[in-house]
């Protein structure tokens, strides 16, 4: 068992089952999830014998910070090494009124989006719930900042690691103390899991990585898109927003000459007009070795104007971390310390 993959209730139950008082579990929860302890040895309030016995059953291993890059805009990109030697990325994004963390859910990614550095490295495995939660705790410990918002937009497709992702969300909400409404799960559109997530009736946010308004264009840049049509995804997302009352965010990465035409803008607006959603425009952050380019500023402005003319709410994501290989998978691919290198 991994300590950071256990809920507070599970920790207390284990302590009671071992013959300890419930407050011992509360002590562990406080030290790990509130005070960012990194090892059993740090928990000196626990009897030494109990620490030694519990450490034989419950593993507590903080990921190693292999590399850290800080951008002029204060974004910090972390490359973390896991117990088996694999590496993942997470990005700290401090803003004036919040501190966000972009968290990974898999080592690599099976979706293999043509524009993404993560997919180029291939898919290795799912992260455990403990490995997902540990990213948050490690960054808090290193930065001294308290994370207020979580976005599962790092390496991997979170809904393809559904059970571990939901367990991590539960721990981050109930034990670490991050409000559910400040947690966002991004997906390329895994239809069965969107319906499954709706049944949970959680007050978290769902972001759809759409990136194209037609199936023909989308399948060229997102191989996974062959599994579900845009119409099927839109129906699932509409069910999610109706069930939860939470507004959908439609992520749209603008690629010059690929999906940034007036035609695409009109089709996107028509689609989103039928949903309870906001469009988040993301001008492409170039990835070395990828053939895609960022549209000119005038084209970006024109695209946004067409979409908003339909009465659709459109925002443009504030760009952070481009100077430190901010896009998913870039640092892992570049680093000589990472297990895989593009």
SVG drawing of the C-alpha trace seen along z (x, -y; Angstrom):
<svg xmlns="http://www.w3.org/2000/svg" viewBox="-30 -41 52 46">
<polyline fill="none" stroke="black" stroke-width="0.4" points="0.0,0.0 1.1,-3.6 0.5,-6.1 -0.4,-8.9 -2.9,-6.6 -5.0,-6.1 -7.9,-8.3 -7.9,-9.7 -10.6,-7.2 -8.5,-4.3 -5.5,-5.5 -7.5,-5.8 -9.0,-2.3 -5.6,-0.8 -4.3,-2.3 -7.3,-1.0 -6.9,2.4 -3.3,2.3 -4.6,1.7 -3.7,-2.0 -6.1,-4.8 -7.9,-6.7 -5.9,-9.9 -2.7,-8.1 -4.3,-8.1 -5.3,-11.7 -1.7,-12.5 -0.5,-10.8 -3.2,-12.6 -2.1,-16.0 1.6,-15.4 1.3,-14.0 -1.7,-15.9 -1.5,-19.2 2.2,-19.6 3.8,-17.8 5.9,-15.3 8.2,-13.4 9.0,-10.2 7.9,-8.1 11.0,-9.3 9.7,-12.9 6.6,-11.8 8.4,-11.8 5.1,-12.2 4.4,-8.6 5.9,-5.9 9.1,-4.6 7.9,-1.0 4.7,-1.9 6.6,-3.9 8.8,-0.9 6.0,1.6 3.7,-0.6 6.6,-1.4 6.9,2.3 3.3,2.4 2.6,-1.1 5.1,-2.5 5.9,-6.2 8.1,-7.3 8.1,-10.9 9.1,-11.2 12.6,-12.6 12.8,-16.1 15.1,-15.3 15.0,-18.7 13.2,-22.0 13.0,-25.0 11.5,-28.4 10.1,-30.7 10.4,-34.5 6.6,-34.5 7.2,-32.4 5.8,-29.1 7.9,-26.2 8.2,-22.9 9.1,-19.9 10.5,-16.6 9.8,-13.9 11.3,-10.4 9.0,-7.7 10.0,-4.6 10.5,-2.5 12.7,-5.1 10.0,-6.4 9.6,-10.2 6.6,-12.5 6.0,-16.2 4.0,-18.6 3.8,-22.4 3.3,-25.0 1.4,-28.1 1.3,-30.9 -1.2,-33.7 -2.2,-36.7 -5.2,-35.1 -4.6,-31.4 -1.8,-28.8 -2.5,-26.1 -0.8,-22.8 -1.0,-21.0 -0.8,-17.3 -0.1,-14.1 -2.1,-10.9 -0.1,-8.6 3.6,-7.9 3.3,-8.9 0.0,-8.9 -1.8,-6.5 -3.8,-9.1 -0.7,-10.2 -2.0,-13.6 0.0,-14.8 0.9,-18.1 1.8,-16.8 5.3,-16.0 3.9,-13.5 2.4,-11.2 5.7,-11.1 7.3,-9.3 4.7,-6.5 2.5,-5.1 4.2,-3.3 1.7,-2.9 -1.0,-4.4 0.0,-6.3 -1.3,-5.1 -3.6,-7.3 -0.6,-7.8 1.7,-8.9 -0.9,-11.4 -1.4,-12.9 2.4,-12.9 2.9,-15.4 0.8,-17.9 2.5,-17.2 6.0,-17.3 5.5,-20.6 4.0,-22.1 6.9,-20.9 9.5,-22.3 7.8,-25.6 6.4,-26.4 3.2,-27.4 -0.3,-26.0 -1.9,-24.6 -5.4,-26.0 -6.4,-24.7 -5.7,-21.4 -5.9,-20.8 -5.4,-17.3 -4.0,-18.5 -0.4,-17.1 0.9,-13.9 -1.8,-11.3 -5.5,-10.9 -7.0,-10.9 -10.2,-9.2 -8.3,-6.2 -7.0,-5.9 -10.4,-6.4 -10.3,-4.6 -6.9,-5.9 -7.8,-9.4 -11.1,-9.4 -9.3,-8.1 -6.7,-10.8 -9.5,-13.5 -11.1,-12.2 -7.9,-12.5 -7.0,-15.9 -10.5,-17.2 -11.3,-15.5 -7.8,-15.2 -5.5,-17.7 -8.3,-20.3 -8.7,-21.4 -12.2,-22.4 -13.9,-20.2 -14.9,-23.2 -11.2,-24.0 -10.4,-20.7 -10.5,-20.3 -10.3,-17.0 -9.3,-17.4 -10.2,-14.7 -9.9,-14.2 -13.4,-12.7 -13.6,-9.2 -17.3,-8.9 -18.1,-5.9 -16.1,-7.5 -17.7,-10.9 -21.1,-9.2 -19.5,-7.3 -18.1,-10.6 -21.5,-12.2 -23.0,-9.5 -20.5,-10.5 -22.3,-13.9 -19.1,-15.6 -18.8,-19.4 -15.5,-19.3 -14.9,-20.8 -14.7,-19.0 -12.6,-20.3 -12.9,-18.8 -9.8,-18.9 -11.6,-19.3 -9.1,-21.1 -11.2,-20.7 -14.9,-21.2 -15.2,-18.3 -14.4,-14.6 -12.3,-14.8 -9.9,-17.4 -9.9,-16.0 -8.9,-12.5 -5.9,-13.9 -4.5,-15.4 -5.9,-13.2 -5.7,-9.5 -7.9,-8.6 -10.7,-10.6 -11.5,-7.6 -13.1,-5.9 -15.8,-8.5 -17.4,-11.1 -17.7,-14.7 -21.5,-14.2 -21.1,-11.4 -18.7,-13.4 -21.0,-16.4 -24.0,-14.3 -21.9,-12.9 -20.7,-16.3 -24.2,-17.7 -25.3,-14.9 -22.5,-15.7 -23.3,-19.4 -27.1,-18.7 -26.4,-16.1 -23.9,-18.2 -24.8,-21.7 -21.2,-22.4 -20.2,-24.4 -18.0,-22.6 -14.8,-24.1 -14.0,-23.4 -10.2,-23.6 -9.3,-24.6 -5.6,-24.6 -5.1,-26.8 -2.8,-25.3 -1.9,-27.5 -3.4,-26.3 -5.0,-23.3 -7.9,-24.4 -7.8,-28.2 -9.9,-29.1 -13.1,-31.1 -14.9,-27.8 -13.6,-26.1 -14.5,-29.1 -18.1,-29.0 -18.4,-25.2 -17.0,-25.4 -19.4,-28.2 -22.4,-26.2 -21.3,-23.2 -20.6,-25.0 -23.8,-27.1 -25.7,-23.8 -23.7,-23.2 -23.4,-24.8 -19.8,-25.7 -17.0,-28.2 -14.4,-28.1 -10.8,-28.4 -8.6,-29.4 -5.0,-28.2 -2.5,-29.5 -0.1,-26.7 3.1,-26.6 5.7,-25.1 7.2,-21.7 10.6,-20.9 10.3,-18.2 6.6,-18.9 5.5,-20.4 2.8,-22.7 3.0,-26.4 1.3,-29.1 -1.2,-31.3 -0.4,-35.0 -1.9,-37.3 -4.4,-38.7 -5.7,-35.2 -6.1,-34.4 -8.1,-37.6 -10.2,-36.9 -11.0,-33.4 -12.0,-34.5 -14.2,-37.2 -16.1,-34.8 -16.8,-32.4 -17.9,-35.2 -20.2,-36.6 -22.5,-33.6 -22.9,-34.7 -20.5,-32.0 -18.3,-32.9 -14.6,-32.8 -11.5,-33.3 -7.8,-33.0 -5.7,-31.0 -2.9,-33.0 0.3,-31.5 2.7,-30.3 5.9,-28.4 6.8,-28.5 10.4,-29.4 10.8,-26.2 9.4,-23.6 6.0,-24.2 4.0,-22.0 3.3,-18.5 6.1,-16.0 8.7,-18.5 10.9,-18.5 10.7,-14.8 11.8,-14.4 14.6,-16.9 16.1,-15.9 19.1,-13.7 17.8,-12.5 14.5,-11.3 14.2,-7.6 12.9,-8.3 14.3,-10.9 12.8,-12.0"/>
</svg>
